[in-house]
C-alpha cells in the first residue's frame, strides 16, 4: 500500500503548519511557528519516500536526486490543488523529504511585520538587497512581499532569478 501523503499534507494545512518533515524510520514532524511537533502519521520507510519521489519528480529529476542527493520541486497537490515545495534529499544513504506549503496569497510587508525602514530602503534607486537567514525563516515570503509591493507601486520591469519559483 502506498504512503498516504495526501492525508499528511491535508493535516499540515489544516493545522497551519508551514512544513512537514518525513525521514525514513522517523516520525513525521510538522513545523508550527518555530517548533517541530511530532505527529501520529505513519512512519515512512525507504519504499514510501522513493515512491513519493517517483510520483512527484520527472525521470531526469529522479536520476539527478540519485547523483546530487538533493532536489527541490514545486508541485500541485490535493483537491483543490495547492502549491507545495517538495525538497527531496538523501542523508546517510536514506531518502528524506521536507514539504512546504506555499500560500495562495502573497502577504503584504505589513502582514509579515517588516519594519517601516524597509519601505525607505526599497525607495532607493540603486543598491543591492540581500535577504538571508536559516531554513524556514521567511526569506521567500519576505522577497515575495517586497516584489509584490514594488509591482503595485512602481512602473518598472522586475526581473528575478529563482529556482524553484514558489509564489506566482
C-alpha positions as CSV (number, residue, x, y, z in Angstrom):
1,X,0.0,0.0,0.0
2,X,1.3,3.5,-1.0
3,X,2.1,6.0,1.7
4,X,-0.8,8.4,2.2
5,X,0.9,11.8,1.6
6,X,-2.5,13.4,0.8
7,X,-3.5,12.8,4.4
8,X,-0.2,14.3,5.8
9,X,-0.5,17.4,3.6
10,X,-4.2,17.9,4.4
11,X,-3.4,17.7,8.1
12,X,-0.5,20.0,7.7
13,X,-2.6,22.7,6.0
14,X,-5.5,22.1,8.5
15,X,-3.1,22.7,11.4
16,X,-1.5,25.7,9.9
17,X,2.0,24.1,9.8
18,X,4.5,25.7,7.4
19,X,6.2,22.4,6.6
20,X,6.1,18.6,7.0
21,X,9.3,16.6,7.6
22,X,9.5,13.0,6.5
23,X,12.5,10.8,7.0
24,X,13.0,7.0,6.9
25,X,12.1,5.2,10.0
26,X,11.5,8.5,11.8
27,X,8.1,10.0,13.0
28,X,6.6,12.7,10.7
29,X,7.1,16.2,12.1
30,X,5.2,19.5,11.4
31,X,6.8,22.9,11.7
32,X,4.4,25.1,13.7
33,X,5.8,28.6,14.1
34,X,9.4,27.9,15.1
35,X,8.9,24.4,16.7
36,X,8.9,21.0,15.2
37,X,6.0,18.9,16.5
38,X,5.8,15.1,16.3
39,X,2.7,13.8,14.6
40,X,0.9,10.5,14.8
41,X,1.1,9.9,11.0
42,X,2.7,6.5,10.0
43,X,6.5,6.4,9.9
44,X,7.6,6.3,6.3
45,X,10.2,3.8,5.1
46,X,12.6,3.8,2.1
47,X,10.0,2.5,-0.3
48,X,7.4,5.1,0.8
49,X,9.7,8.0,0.2
50,X,11.2,6.7,-3.0
51,X,7.6,6.1,-4.2
52,X,6.7,9.8,-3.4
53,X,9.8,11.0,-5.2
54,X,8.9,8.8,-8.2
55,X,5.4,10.2,-8.3
56,X,6.4,13.8,-8.0
57,X,9.7,14.0,-9.9
58,X,10.3,13.7,-13.7
59,X,12.6,10.8,-14.5
60,X,15.6,13.1,-15.1
61,X,14.9,14.8,-11.7
62,X,14.8,11.4,-10.0
63,X,18.1,10.5,-11.6
64,X,19.6,13.8,-10.5
65,X,18.5,13.1,-7.0
66,X,20.5,9.9,-7.0
67,X,23.6,11.8,-8.1
68,X,23.3,15.1,-6.2
69,X,21.4,13.8,-3.2
70,X,19.0,16.9,-3.2
71,X,16.4,18.4,-5.4
72,X,13.6,20.9,-5.0
73,X,10.4,20.9,-7.0
74,X,7.2,22.9,-6.9
75,X,4.2,20.6,-7.2
76,X,0.4,21.0,-7.1
77,X,-1.2,18.5,-4.8
78,X,-4.7,17.9,-3.5
79,X,-8.2,18.8,-4.4
80,X,-8.5,21.7,-4.8
81,X,-4.9,21.9,-5.9
82,X,-2.4,23.8,-3.7
83,X,1.2,24.6,-4.3
84,X,3.9,22.9,-2.3
85,X,7.7,22.9,-2.5
86,X,9.0,19.4,-2.2
87,X,12.6,19.2,-1.1
88,X,13.9,15.7,-1.6
89,X,17.2,14.7,-0.1
90,X,19.4,11.7,0.7
91,X,21.1,11.6,4.0
92,X,23.2,8.7,5.3
93,X,22.0,6.6,2.4
94,X,18.3,7.0,3.1
95,X,15.7,9.3,1.5
96,X,14.0,12.2,3.2
97,X,11.5,14.9,2.3
98,X,10.5,18.3,3.5
99,X,7.3,19.7,2.1
100,X,6.5,23.4,2.5
101,X,3.0,24.8,1.8
102,X,3.1,27.8,-0.4
103,X,0.3,30.2,0.5
104,X,-2.0,31.1,-2.4
105,X,-1.9,34.8,-1.5
106,X,1.3,36.9,-1.2
107,X,1.3,38.6,2.2
108,X,1.9,42.3,2.4
109,X,5.1,43.7,4.0
110,X,3.0,44.9,6.9
111,X,1.4,41.5,7.4
112,X,4.8,39.8,7.8
113,X,6.0,42.5,10.2
114,X,8.7,44.2,8.1
115,X,9.8,47.4,9.9
116,X,8.9,50.8,8.4
117,X,12.5,51.5,7.5
118,X,12.1,48.7,4.9
119,X,9.9,51.0,2.8
120,X,12.6,53.7,2.9
121,X,15.3,51.3,1.9
122,X,13.2,50.0,-1.0
123,X,12.6,53.5,-2.3
124,X,16.3,53.9,-3.2
125,X,17.1,53.9,-6.9
126,X,20.3,51.9,-6.6
127,X,21.8,49.2,-4.4
128,X,21.5,45.6,-3.6
129,X,19.1,43.9,-1.3
130,X,20.1,40.7,0.4
131,X,17.6,38.6,2.2
132,X,19.4,35.9,4.3
133,X,18.6,33.6,7.1
134,X,18.3,29.9,8.1
135,X,15.8,27.5,6.6
136,X,12.1,28.3,7.2
137,X,12.9,31.8,8.5
138,X,10.7,33.6,5.9
139,X,13.2,34.6,3.2
140,X,11.0,33.6,0.3
141,X,7.9,35.2,1.9
142,X,9.8,38.4,2.5
143,X,11.1,38.6,-1.1
144,X,7.6,37.9,-2.4
145,X,6.1,40.6,-0.2
146,X,8.7,43.1,-1.4
147,X,8.3,42.2,-5.0
148,X,4.5,42.4,-4.8
149,X,4.8,45.9,-3.2
150,X,7.2,47.0,-6.0
151,X,4.9,45.6,-8.6
152,X,1.9,47.5,-7.2
153,X,3.7,50.8,-6.7
154,X,6.4,51.1,-9.5
155,X,6.3,51.3,-13.2
156,X,9.4,49.3,-13.8
157,X,10.4,45.9,-15.1
158,X,11.2,43.5,-12.4
159,X,13.5,40.6,-13.2
160,X,14.1,37.8,-10.6
161,X,16.1,34.6,-10.6
162,X,14.5,32.0,-8.5
163,X,14.6,28.2,-8.6
164,X,12.1,26.8,-7.9
165,X,9.6,29.6,-8.3
166,X,7.4,29.4,-5.2
167,X,5.0,32.4,-5.3
168,X,3.2,33.2,-8.6
